[in-house]
Amino acid sequence: MRTVPFRSSPTSLGVLSIATVAVLGLSACGSSGGNTSSAGKTFVDGKTFTLALTSDPGALDPQMGATGTLFQVNRLAYDSLVSVDDKGTIKSQLAKSWKFDGTKVTFEINSGVTCADGSAFTAQTAADNIAFVEDPKNHSPLLGVSVPAGAKAEVSGSTLTVTLATPAPFALSSFARLPMVCESGLKDRTSLKAGTAGTGPYTLKAAVSGDHYTYQLRTGYTWGPGGAATSATGMPATIEVKIVSNETTIANQILSGAVNAASIEGPDAARLNAAKVSRVDEQVVLGEQWYNHATGHTSDPAVRAALTRSLDLGQLQKVLTSGKGGPATQLAAVAPAGCTGNSVQGNVPSTDVAAATAGLEAAGWAKGADGIYAKDGKKLTVSLLYDTTFGTGGGAAADLAVQQWKAAGIQATAKGLDQTGMQTAMFSTGDWDVVWEPVNVNTPDQLVPFLSGRGVADGGTNFAGIQNADYSADVTKAMAQVGTAGCSDWLAAEGKLFAANDVVPFANSILSYFAKGAQMTVVSTIVPTSIRMLG
């Protein structure tokens, strides 16, 4: 569920990627001749841009999933009301102008916007999208993330007015993460599972789950971010998204020119660096440990505290990131971050196995002859799920965590799942005790639905079932202030979660983005209208 910026692997909601934001200018020389150039680079029309992703996006409905790969592919075919640039500045997209006073947002929809099927996109269509996400029975994971909960939309001509139930400090940034579906898709949601119905610069022409997705450039598109248009020289005529689970294979394909762009996290990055393939690094949250608060899992505070304190989080960070990362500092850490600071320091407990076991014993757990703690005849057993798109470091770190837990008297197992499997476990079956899946966002308000409120069984996105009154109290203070004015309260709120072992961030990572034969910008995901094929 990682919503990381453009990656072959997730880390966005995986990895939970809901709305990570990064700006990357990736470029490298290609081998073919072409048309006119810009800034000394030759741009070529009519070519295919090939992007490799390590995980399949699953069902393509843009408002019913929250993985990084899903956000990536859907940005090709869908637009939002507004866009965000690398500095966090709000710019036009479907809306040409807007006003925001803290509790009300007014958008003026661009005239002449059309869907891929030729139908018009109107203010009413936008209002219907908001109503769909807002309806709890639809179970959209974007509720409270891309649309503030309780928002109501009204239409007058080309003007869309959204009244918020409560103040939302970063509401415009949230709406920039809401892909808008055209009327045909709103009427038939099943058509969106393997097709698209959007206003975006590309249209899906072929979809083979687990293998590839082919998108074709639209003509006459003029309402991209900041007024970007598909008539620009060098935009690829076709975008081919290939699902390739093995990073070594992806690296080989980049070197051969079969793939234009991908993110490489593991040791194969060294080969691409040695070959001087263009690279840009970006820091995101990678290591984030969530506990299942449901009865029968890790609802016992003493167990959560023991699971945290018996781990060497610093060592896990180094293994998970292959030595490229650093310690986590806050939850909403992706640039341009709405708030900056360190909510981890002083709140995430340090490693102390003796304290961990003492806490278990004080809570009634006793170590058996086999060295495993038990209570009421039941052994202390936990299962760890981790995202396989972490690469080789993820599996090694998970194995290390299992070893450290066993050494502390906790019976543990680890299992890797792809993004679809992780999302199913977290948002459907609930069959997990501990998961490693970062939720990468750039504003802290986007995390609130994942950290409080309704659980998934009640149509919410609080997959861990966290109910922390101290966190919610600080969130209430923060939400009453516009923008960065509430940052001290946001950071304090995060600290309350860590102190209670509700969620434990332990690693930031440097993601390496490689590109050959193309240049582009990434803001959360690749900005389709920024892609230029090089000669």
N, C-alpha and C positions, 0 to 999 in steps of 0.2 A: 504494500500500500504505500509504498514509498514514493513520495513525490519528490524525486530529485531532478535536478536539471538534466538536460539531455544526456542520457547515458545509455550505453548498451546494457548496463545493469541498472537496477533500480535505485537506490537509496533514496518515496516517497513518498509516501505514505508510503516505504520502501520503499526507493525502496520503498515505504509508504510515501510516496511522494505526493502531497496535496498541492503544494504551491511553492516549490523552491524557486528561487530567482537567481540567475547568474548571467553575466554578460560575457560572451566569449567572441573574439574575432579569430576564427580559424582559417588559415589559408595555406596553400601549397601549390606548387607548379604542376600542371597537367602536361599532356604530351601532344594535344591536337591544336590545330589552328582555330581561329574564331573571329568574332566580330570586334567591334570597337571596345576600348578599355576604359577603366577608371582608375585613377591613382597609380598608373603605370602597370596595371594588370589587365590582361586580355580576357574579356568575358565572352562566353560562347553560348549561343542560343541552340535550342533543340536537343540538348543532351539529357541524360538520365543521371540523377543523383541517387546514390545507393547508401542507405543508412543501415547499420547492423545493430540489432538489439538482442540481448541475451535471453529475454523473456517475452513470451507472447502476451499481447494485451488482453486476450480473452474476449468476452462480449464487448462490442464497440459502443454501446449506448453511452454517450459522453456524460450523462448525468446520473449514471448508476454504478460507477466504479471510481476508484481513487488511486490506482497504481501509477507509477511514473511512466511506464510504457504506454498506458492508455492515454494519459495526458499528452504524451509525445505525438502519437499517431493522430489523435483527434484534433490537434491544433492545425493539422494540414487541411482539414475539411470544415472546421467550425471557427467562428469568430465570437468575441465577447463584446459587451457594450463599450468598454474602454480598454486601453492597453496600458502597460507599465514599461518604462524604459529602464536602463541599467542603473540609473540614479534614483529610481523610485518615483519618477515624475509620471503623472497620469496623462495619457495622450488619447487622441480620438481613435475610434474604430467604427463599430456600428453606430455609435452616437457621435455627432459632430461637436456637441457642446454639452455641458452639464453644470449643475450647481449642487452644493452640498453644505448643509448648515448643522450637521451633527445628528439630526433626527429625520431629515428628509433629503432625498436625492432626486433631482429632476434631470432627465436626459432628453435631448432633442435628437431624434433618430435621423440619420442621413437619408436623403431622398435617393431613389434609384437603386437601393440595395436589393439584389435578387438572390434567390436560392439557386442551387445547382440545377433544379428542375425548371427554372425560369419563373417561378412564382415570386411575388414581392414579399420582402421581409418588412414588417410594420411594427409600430409601437405596441399594437395589440399582441402580435406574435411574441414580443419580448415579455409582455405582462403574463402571457400564458406560460412561458418558460418558468418565470418566477413562481407562479402559482403551483406548477407541478412540483418543483423542488420543495416548496413550503408545505405541501400536503403530507402529513406524517405517514399516511397509508402507502405512499410511494417509496418510502424507505431510501430516499436519495442520500448518499453520504456527503453530498455537497451542502446540505442544510446546516446552517450555522457556520459554514466554512466559506462558501462562495456567495451565499445569500444569508444575511443576518436573520436569525430565527424570529418569526412573527412579523416579517415585512409584508406589506400589502401594496400591490401595484395598481395604479389607475391610469387611464389613457384619455387623452384629449387630442385628437388629430395625430400629429407626429410627436407629441410630447408624452413621455412616460414619467410618471411621478411615483416614487417608491417611498412610502412612509414607514419608518422603522418603529418597532415596538419599544425599543430602548436605544439609547445612544450607542453608536458603533464607531469607535475611533478611526478605524481603517476601512470604512465601508467601500470606498472607491476601489481600493486594492482588492477587496473581496470580489466585487463585480467583475474585475478584470480577469478573474479565474473562472467565470461561469460561461461555459460554451453554450451558445444559443442554437436551439434546434428549430428547424423550419416546420411549417404547419403540417406537412405530410408526415413527418416523423412524430410530431405530437399526437396525431390521430392514430398512428400505428407504430407503437413503440417496438413491436417485434421486428419491424423492418430495420431497426437501428442495431440489432445484434451483429449483423454481418454486412451492414451497408451504412451509408451516410446520408444525411438530409440537412445540409448546412449551407452557410453563405461563404465559406472559406475559399481560399485561392486554389485549392485542389479538390478533386472529386475521386472517391474510391471507385476503381474500375475492376479490381480483382482482389479476392481475399481467400487465402488458403491458410487456415489456422495452423500455427506451429511452423509455418514455412515462409510465406511472404505476403505482403500487402502492396498493391500497386495503385498509385494515385496519378491522376492526369491534371495538367494545368488548365485553369479556366481562363477564358478571354473576357475582357470587359470588366475585370475586377479592379476597383479603384478605392476601396474603403479599408485597406489594411491599416496597421498601426501607423498613426501619424499621416495617413493618406497614401500609404504605399500601394502600388499597383502592379499587376502581373505583366504589364507591358514593358517593364524594365528589362534592359538587355542582360542576358546571362542567367535569367531564371530557368531552372530545369523544366523541360517539357514533361518529364515524368519523374516521380519519386518512387523508388523501389525500397521498401522496408523489408529487410531480410531478418529472419529469426535464426540466430546462430548461437547456440548455447555455450560453445567452447571459445574462450578468449584467445587461445593460441591460433585457432582457425581464423578468427576475426583479424588478428594481427597480421597473419600471412596474407589475408585478402586485402588489407590496407596496403601492405608493401607491394603487392602485385598490381594494385589499381582496381581490383574487383569491387572494393568497398571504398567509398569516399570519406565516411565519418563514423566514429564509434568512440565509446569511452572504454578504456582499459584500466583495470584496477590492479591486476596481478603482475607477476614477474615479466610478462610479455611486453610491458611498457618499456622496459630497458632496451629491448631490441628495436622498438620504434624510435626511441631517443637516439640510439646509436646510428640509426639510418637517417637521422635528422628530419623525421616527419614532424610537421608543424604541430605544436602542442600548447595548450593553455590549461593551467591548473586552477581549480576552484575548491574552496573549503566548504564542506557541508557536515551535518551531523550524520554519523554512520552507526556508532554503537549506542543503542538505546534499549534498555531492558525493561520490559513491561511484565507486570504480574497480574494474573487472572484473579480478581477479587470474588469470583463466584464461589459459593459453597462447594467444597470438595476439591478445590484447586489450591490456590495460594492466598486464601482469604485471611488466614491467621497472621496478624501483625508480627508475631514473634518469628514465624517461619520466613516472612519476607525480610525481616531484619537479618536473620541468620543467613539467608541466601545472598544478601548483599555483602555483609561483613566478612563472609568466608571466601569471597573472591578477591583476587589481586587485580583490581580494575586497571591499574597502570600497565600491568603485563598483558592483560587481555587487549587493551588498546593498541599496543605495539604489534601484537600478533594479527589482530583483525585488520589493521591498516597496512600490514607489511612494512611497518616502520616509517610510513610516510605521514602519519597523522599526528594528532596531539590530543590532549585531554579535552573533554567537552566543557563548555562554558555556560551554555544556556540552551533552551529548547528551540526558540525561534531565532536561529542563528544565520540563516542564509542571506547574503547581501542582495539588494540593499535592505538590511534589517530595520524593522520599525523601531526596535529598541536594542541597545547594545549594553552589555555589562556581563557580570559573572554571578549567576544565580546558583551555580554548582558548588563553588568554594564555600566551605563551612556548613553545607547542608547535606551533601552526599557523604556518608560515613566512610572513614578510612578502613583498610583491611585490619581485622582483629578477630582471628578465629576463636580465641579464648572467650571473647565477649559474645560471639555468635552462639557458641555452644552453651555458655552460661545462660543466655537469654532463652534458649530452647528448654533447658532444664527447669528454669524458673516458671516456664509456661506448662510444665507437666510432661515434657518429652524426656524419655530415658533411653540411654544407649544400650542396645542389645548385645548379645554375645558375638554377633557378626559385625559389630561396630557401627550399625545403622540405628539412628534414633527411631523410636516408636512411641505411640500414644494411643491408649484405649485399644490396644491390639493391632493397630495399623501402622505400618512402617512409613517413615517420612520419605516419600517418593515423588520426584518431580520430573516432568518432561520439558525439554527445551526445544522450541522450534526456531530455526534461523533461516534467513532468506539465502537461497543458493546463489543469487546474483551478487552476493558479497565476494564471490570468487574463492580461491584456495584459502585465503586468510580467514574467511568465515568458518569453514569447516575446522581449521586448525584451532581457532579461538574457541569454538564450541566444545571441541574435545578437551581443551585445557580447562574450561569452566566445569565440565563434568568431573574431571580429575580433582579439581579443588573442592567441589562439593562433596565428593566421596570421601576425601581426606578429612572433611569436617563431620562425617557421619550422616550425610544426606545421599540417599540413593537417587541417581540421576541418569537420564539418557538424553541424547541429542539427535535431532532429525532435521535435515535440510529440505525445504520445499521451495518451489518456484513462486513467483508473485501471485499467480492464480490460486495455488494451494494455500499460501499464507492468508490471502484475503478470505478464502472459504473458511479456514479455521477461525480467524479472528472475527469475521462478520456474519458467520452462518452457524457452524457447528458448535463453536465455543470449546472445542476439544483441545485445550492447551493449558499448561501451567505457567510457563515463562516463554516469552517470545522476544527475539531480537529483530526489531523492525522499526527503523526510524521514520518519524513523521516530519518531513522537512517543510518548513514554512518560513516566511520572512516577517510575518507580523503575529504577535502572540495571541490576538483574538481568534485567529483561525484555528487554534488548538483547543479552545474552550469546549467544543462539542465532543472532542476525543477524551477530555480529561474530567468531565462532569456531566450531569444531566442524565437523560434517558439512555439506557443500555440498548444493545442491538435487538433484544427480544421485544422491546417496546418501540421499535422504529427509530432509535437513536444511533449515534456513532460512537458512544462511549463503550468501546469493545472490551475494555478491561474492567468495567463496572466500578470505576473509581468514584467514591463519595467522600470528598475531603472538604469539610466545612470551612477550614481556614483558607484553603485555596479559593473557594467560591467567594468568601468575604473580601479578599484582596482583589479578585476579578471585578466584583461590583464597584469597588472604589476606582479601579483602573478604567472601566467602561464609561464612567461618568466624565472622563477627561478626553479631549480630542487629541489624536496623534500622540506625539512623544511626551506630552505633559504627564501622562500616567505611567511612564516607564518604570519608575521606582516601585510602583504597586504591582506592575506586571512581573518584574523580577522577584519581588517578595513572594508573589503567588506561586511561581515556579519552585522557589525554595521550600515552600510548605509541602509540596508534593514529594520532593526528594527526601526531606527529613522524615516523612512517613513511609518511605520506601514504596510509594505508589508507582513510580516510574524512576528509572535510574539511567541518566545519560552518562556514558563513560568514554566516548571516543568521537572526536572530529576527524575527518579524513580529507586528504587531498585527492581529488578526482582529476585524472588526466584525460583530457579530451584531445583526440588526434584527428587530423583531417588531411586528405590528399586529393588534389584536383578540384577543390572547391573552397569557398570562404562563406562564412555566415555569422550571424549573431545569435546568441542564446539568452533568452530571458525566461527563466523557468524551464522552457523547452526551446527547441530550435524555432526561431521566428521564420516561418516559411518564406515570407516576402524578402528576407535578407539573404537567402541562398543565391550564390553566384557561381556558375560553373566556369572554371578557369581554362584558358588556352595555354 
